[in-house]
């Protein structure tokens, strides 16, 4: 999966969250991908190293205050 595909899929999974929170989360993971690529991983490896989108989404939602989930 490319970085752009990852970002689009993550953004879609987080569409129930406020836009600012979604943007912040997507940007955080894109920076992680960039960091791994700077360390020598190719794009697909850097994306795969993050783990599954299910796990990432669950972690993001778990870190939000309850009032932010479902708000917009």
Secondary structure, DSSP 4 states (H G I P E B T S, - for coil): --HHHHHHHHHHHTTTB-HHHHHHHHHHHHHHHHHHHHTT--HHHHHHTT--HHHHHHHHHHHS-GGGBT--
